[in-house]
Amino acid sequence: MPIVVQKYGGSSVADPAKIKAVAQKIADRRRAGYDVCVVVSAMGDTTDELLTLSKKVTENPQKRELDMLLTAGERISMALLSMALNDLGVAAISFTGSQSGIITNDSHTHAQIVEVRPYRVRDELELGKVVIVAGYQGVSYKREITTLGRGGSDTTAVAMAAALGAESCEIYSDVDGVFSADPRVVPQAKKLKEIAYEEMQELAEAGAKVLNAQAVEFARKAGIAIDALSTFKAGEGTRVQAAAGGARRVTGIAGEKEMVALTLRDATPASLSELCEFLDARGVAGQQLALAGAGATMGLPLENVHGYGAFKEALQQRFGERVALREGVGTVSAVGVGINADHAHLRRAISAIESLGVPVLGVHSSPLKLSLLVPVENVPECVRRLHEALVEG
């Protein structure tokens, strides 16, 4: 039978009633003639609660132990969902990331999938069972438990779909697709029927939470279309696939709040390389880079930076006065094909933000995206204003 991979986010399995509803949805798909592999996130806010718990023990948790702690959330979800399916008369079995054959590198809290060996998953599918896989986690070549970073369950689902040769990969959440902006921030945001991999990846990296950027990159390389759908609402969602061409346009606006701006003073190629090596060793990804005079400024998302205090101390010890961190900042970004073919969109974006009386602290542009650095408290209103100026306009 054809194989379908489904992924359900934390809001979809937040409580026992929702888990039962998801089980019924999966059972219906199984009885429609599909082999079903399901990837689940931790229930509701479990991951955040576990992170908070770790901070009550230490401000700077060891990354290995943090992975051991955080992977417990998905194990709870997978076991409960398997129980619910079996209670409906649908044979199901749950597997951790390591049992599923998700092999990663050795980078704790931000591991990359290097290989998928889904032997046990295939065996159980051939026996007619629904296989429930714990998302967000894997096992390194050193046999250490690892996690894939926030939103990593999406990556688990896409990787499993590629390894199984699945007919489709469906990502379910509490929104029914990808919108031109977060509808909770911009009520008039419009749902997109389809979006190119590259645009979706840029939106995800700019702060859109509907899909994980690494998962989209994995899907692009494997040539797998992703359907972003609602768990609770029937109907078409958004298909993420190869670009179909078309006119220049602004596809969407995204905002990112959890950031700091890191400036390297008197930057040279050698000092910039030294800084990047320092960040890579700690799994801190720089989102964008702008050169101003003899300085280089980089936006650092803090979502996967655990132990920020220790990071700042190590940065100061290594670079001293050569670096400065500016906290209390965020970015607002516009994404679209040909957005920077000329300077019209950038001029309109700067004008729109300044019309709010909000200072633009920095600018970065690439072929598909332009980003403005602004005070963090102004990010939501800047998202609304850019959507009005660049999407609705």
C-alpha positions in Angstrom: 0.0 0.0 0.0 1.2 3.6 -0.5 2.9 5.1 2.5 2.0 8.5 4.0 4.0 10.2 6.7 2.1 12.5 9.0 3.5 14.9 11.7 1.4 16.3 14.6 2.7 19.3 16.5 2.5 19.9 20.2 -0.8 21.8 20.1 -2.3 18.8 18.2 -1.5 16.4 21.0 -1.8 18.8 23.9 -4.2 16.8 26.0 -5.8 13.3 26.1 -8.9 14.5 24.2 -6.8 15.8 21.4 -4.7 12.7 21.3 -7.8 10.6 20.9 -9.0 12.9 18.1 -5.7 12.6 16.3 -5.8 8.8 16.7 -9.2 8.8 15.0 -7.8 10.8 12.2 -5.0 8.4 11.7 -7.3 5.4 12.0 -9.5 6.8 9.2 -6.4 7.2 7.0 -5.2 3.7 7.7 -8.6 2.2 6.8 -8.6 4.2 3.6 -5.8 2.0 2.4 -2.6 3.6 3.4 0.4 2.5 5.4 0.9 5.3 8.0 4.0 6.5 9.8 3.3 9.3 12.3 5.8 11.6 13.8 4.8 13.4 17.1 6.0 16.4 19.0 5.9 16.7 22.8 2.4 17.5 24.3 1.6 21.2 24.4 4.2 23.2 26.2 6.1 20.2 27.6 9.4 21.1 26.0 9.3 24.6 27.5 8.3 23.3 30.9 11.3 20.9 30.8 13.6 23.7 29.9 12.2 25.8 32.7 12.8 22.8 35.1 16.4 22.5 34.0 17.0 26.3 34.6 15.7 25.8 38.2 18.6 23.3 38.7 21.3 25.3 36.8 21.5 28.4 34.6 24.0 26.6 32.3 22.8 23.0 31.8 25.1 20.6 30.0 23.9 20.0 26.5 24.2 16.2 26.7 22.0 16.1 29.8 19.6 18.6 28.3 19.1 16.3 25.3 18.4 13.4 27.7 15.8 15.5 29.5 14.0 17.1 26.5 13.6 13.8 24.5 11.3 12.6 27.3 8.5 14.8 26.0 8.1 13.1 22.6 8.3 9.7 24.3 5.2 10.5 26.3 3.3 11.6 23.2 4.3 8.6 21.1 3.3 6.1 23.8 -0.1 7.7 24.5 -1.0 8.0 20.8 -0.1 4.4 20.2 -2.3 3.4 23.2 -5.2 5.4 21.7 -4.8 3.8 18.3 -4.8 0.3 19.7 -7.9 1.2 21.7 -9.6 2.0 18.4 -8.7 -1.5 17.1 -5.8 -0.2 14.9 -2.5 -2.0 15.6 0.2 0.5 16.4 3.7 0.6 17.8 5.8 3.5 19.1 9.5 4.0 18.5 12.1 6.6 19.8 14.3 8.4 17.3 17.1 5.9 17.8 14.8 2.9 17.5 13.5 4.4 14.2 17.0 4.7 12.8 17.5 8.4 12.9 21.3 8.8 12.8 22.7 12.3 13.6 26.1 14.0 14.0 27.4 14.5 17.5 26.1 18.1 18.1 23.9 18.1 21.2 20.8 20.4 21.1 21.2 21.2 17.4 22.1 17.9 15.7 21.9 17.3 12.0 20.4 14.1 10.5 23.1 12.4 8.5 21.3 9.1 7.7 18.0 7.3 8.2 17.9 3.5 8.6 14.2 2.8 8.9 14.5 -1.0 9.1 12.3 -1.5 12.1 9.8 1.0 10.8 9.5 -0.8 7.5 9.1 -4.2 9.2 6.2 -3.0 11.3 4.5 -1.2 8.4 4.6 -4.5 6.5 2.9 -6.2 9.4 0.0 -3.7 9.0 0.8 -1.5 12.0 0.8 2.2 12.3 4.2 3.3 13.4 4.5 6.3 15.8 7.9 7.9 15.8 9.2 10.4 18.4 10.1 13.6 16.6 12.9 16.0 17.4 15.4 13.3 18.3 17.9 10.8 17.1 21.1 9.0 18.0 24.6 10.0 17.1 27.3 7.7 15.6 28.7 7.7 19.2 25.3 6.2 20.4 24.5 9.4 22.2 20.9 10.7 22.4 20.6 14.0 20.4 18.0 16.6 19.6 17.5 18.5 16.3 16.7 21.9 17.7 13.3 23.6 18.1 10.9 22.5 15.4 13.0 19.5 14.7 10.0 17.1 14.5 9.3 18.6 11.1 12.7 17.5 10.0 12.2 14.0 11.4 9.0 13.7 9.4 10.6 14.8 6.1 13.6 12.6 6.6 11.4 9.6 7.3 9.3 10.3 4.3 12.4 10.4 2.1 13.7 7.2 3.6 10.4 5.3 3.2 9.7 6.6 -0.3 6.4 8.0 1.0 3.7 9.3 -1.3 3.3 12.5 0.8 4.5 14.2 3.9 1.8 16.0 5.8 2.6 18.5 8.6 -0.4 19.1 10.9 -0.6 22.0 13.4 -3.2 24.4 14.8 -3.2 26.6 11.6 -4.5 25.4 8.2 -1.5 26.3 6.1 1.2 28.9 5.5 0.0 32.6 5.6 1.4 35.8 4.3 2.1 36.7 8.0 1.2 35.2 11.4 -2.6 35.6 11.4 -2.4 36.1 15.2 -0.4 39.2 14.5 -1.9 40.3 11.2 -5.6 39.3 11.1 -5.9 40.1 7.4 -3.0 37.8 6.4 -3.9 35.5 3.5 -3.4 31.8 3.2 -1.0 30.7 0.4 -2.1 27.8 -1.8 1.5 27.0 -2.5 4.9 28.3 -1.8 8.4 27.5 -3.1 10.9 25.6 -0.9 13.3 28.6 -1.0 10.7 31.1 0.1 9.4 28.9 2.8 12.9 28.3 4.2 13.6 32.1 4.2 10.3 32.7 6.1 11.1 30.0 8.6 14.6 31.3 9.2 13.1 34.8 9.6 10.8 33.7 12.4 7.7 32.1 10.9 6.9 29.1 13.1 4.6 27.0 10.9 7.5 24.9 9.4 11.1 24.3 10.4 13.8 25.7 8.1 16.0 22.6 8.3 13.0 20.4 7.4 12.3 22.5 4.3 15.9 22.3 3.2 15.8 18.5 3.7 12.6 18.3 1.6 14.1 20.5 -1.2 17.1 18.2 -1.5 15.0 15.1 -1.5 12.4 16.5 -3.8 9.5 15.8 -1.4 6.5 18.1 -1.3 5.2 19.1 2.1 1.5 19.7 2.8 1.0 22.1 5.8 -2.5 21.3 7.1 -4.7 21.9 10.2 -5.3 19.1 12.6 -8.7 20.5 13.6 -10.0 22.0 10.4 -10.8 20.2 7.2 -9.8 21.6 3.8 -6.8 22.4 1.7 -3.7 23.7 3.4 -0.5 24.9 1.7 1.8 22.9 -0.5 5.6 23.5 -0.2 7.2 22.4 -3.5 9.6 23.4 -6.2 9.2 26.9 -7.6 6.7 27.2 -10.4 8.0 30.5 -11.7 6.0 33.7 -12.0 6.2 37.4 -11.5 8.2 39.2 -8.8 6.2 39.5 -5.6 6.4 39.7 -1.8 5.2 36.3 -0.5 5.2 36.9 3.2 6.3 38.9 6.3 7.8 37.3 9.4 9.2 38.7 12.7 11.7 37.3 15.1 12.0 38.5 18.7 14.4 36.1 20.4 17.6 37.7 19.1 20.7 39.7 20.0 22.9 41.7 17.6 26.6 40.8 17.8 29.0 43.4 16.5 32.7 42.6 15.7 34.6 45.9 15.8 37.5 46.5 13.4 36.5 43.4 11.5 39.1 41.6 9.2 38.7 38.4 7.3 40.8 36.7 9.9 38.9 38.0 12.9 35.5 37.3 11.3 36.6 33.7 10.6 37.7 33.4 14.2 34.3 34.6 15.4 32.4 32.2 13.1 34.5 29.3 14.4 33.7 30.3 17.9 29.9 30.4 17.1 30.0 27.1 15.2 31.7 25.3 18.1 28.7 26.4 20.3 26.0 25.7 17.8 25.0 29.4 17.6 23.9 30.3 14.1 24.3 33.8 12.7 21.1 34.7 10.8 22.5 37.6 8.8 25.7 39.7 8.4 26.1 43.4 7.6 29.3 45.3 7.2 29.4 48.9 8.4 32.7 50.7 8.2 35.3 48.5 9.9 32.6 46.6 11.9 30.5 43.5 11.1 27.1 42.9 12.8 25.4 39.6 12.9 21.9 38.7 14.2 21.9 35.7 16.5 18.6 33.8 17.1 18.5 32.6 20.7 15.9 29.9 20.3 18.4 27.1 20.5 21.1 28.8 22.6 20.9 27.1 26.0 23.1 28.7 28.7 23.1 32.2 27.3 25.0 33.5 30.3 27.9 31.1 29.8 27.9 32.0 26.1 28.3 35.7 26.9 31.1 35.0 29.4 33.0 32.8 27.0 32.6 35.4 24.2 33.9 38.2 26.4 36.9 36.1 27.5 37.8 35.2 23.9 37.2 38.6 22.2 37.1 41.2 24.9 36.4 44.7 23.7 36.5 43.5 20.1 32.9 42.4 20.3 29.7 44.0 21.6 26.3 42.4 22.2 23.1 44.4 21.8 20.1 42.9 23.4 16.4 43.9 23.2 16.4 43.7 19.4 14.4 41.7 16.8 14.0 41.5 13.1 11.1 42.0 10.7 11.6 40.4 7.2 9.9 40.4 3.9 10.4 37.4 1.6 9.6 36.9 -2.1 11.0 36.1 -5.5 13.0 39.0 -7.0 12.4 41.1 -3.9 15.8 42.7 -4.3 16.0 42.9 -8.0 15.9 46.6 -7.5 15.7 48.9 -4.4 12.0 49.6 -4.5 11.0 47.1 -1.8 13.8 48.2 0.5 12.9 51.8 0.1 9.3 51.1 0.8 10.1 48.9 3.8 12.4 51.5 5.4 9.8 54.3 4.8 7.0 52.1 6.3 9.0 51.4 9.5 10.1 55.0 9.9 6.5 56.2 9.5 5.8 54.4 12.8 8.5 56.4 14.5 10.5 53.2 14.9 14.3 53.4 14.4 15.8 51.0 11.9 19.0 49.7 13.6 20.3 47.7 10.7 19.5 46.3 7.2 20.3 43.1 5.5 19.2 41.9 2.0 19.6 38.7 -0.1 18.0 37.6 -3.3 14.9 36.4 -1.6 14.7 38.4 1.6 15.2 41.8 3.2 15.4 42.2 6.9 15.3 45.2 9.2 16.7 45.2 12.7 14.4 47.0 15.1 13.7 47.3 18.9 12.1 44.0 20.0 9.0 45.7 21.4 8.2 47.1 18.0 8.4 43.8 16.1 4.6 43.1 16.0 3.6 46.5 14.8 6.4 46.5 12.2 5.2 43.1 10.9 1.7 44.6 10.5 3.0 47.7 8.8 5.2 45.9 6.4 2.4 43.5 5.5 0.2 46.5 4.7 2.9 48.2 2.7 4.4 45.3 0.8 1.8 42.5 0.6 -1.6 44.3 0.7 -0.2 47.3 -1.2 
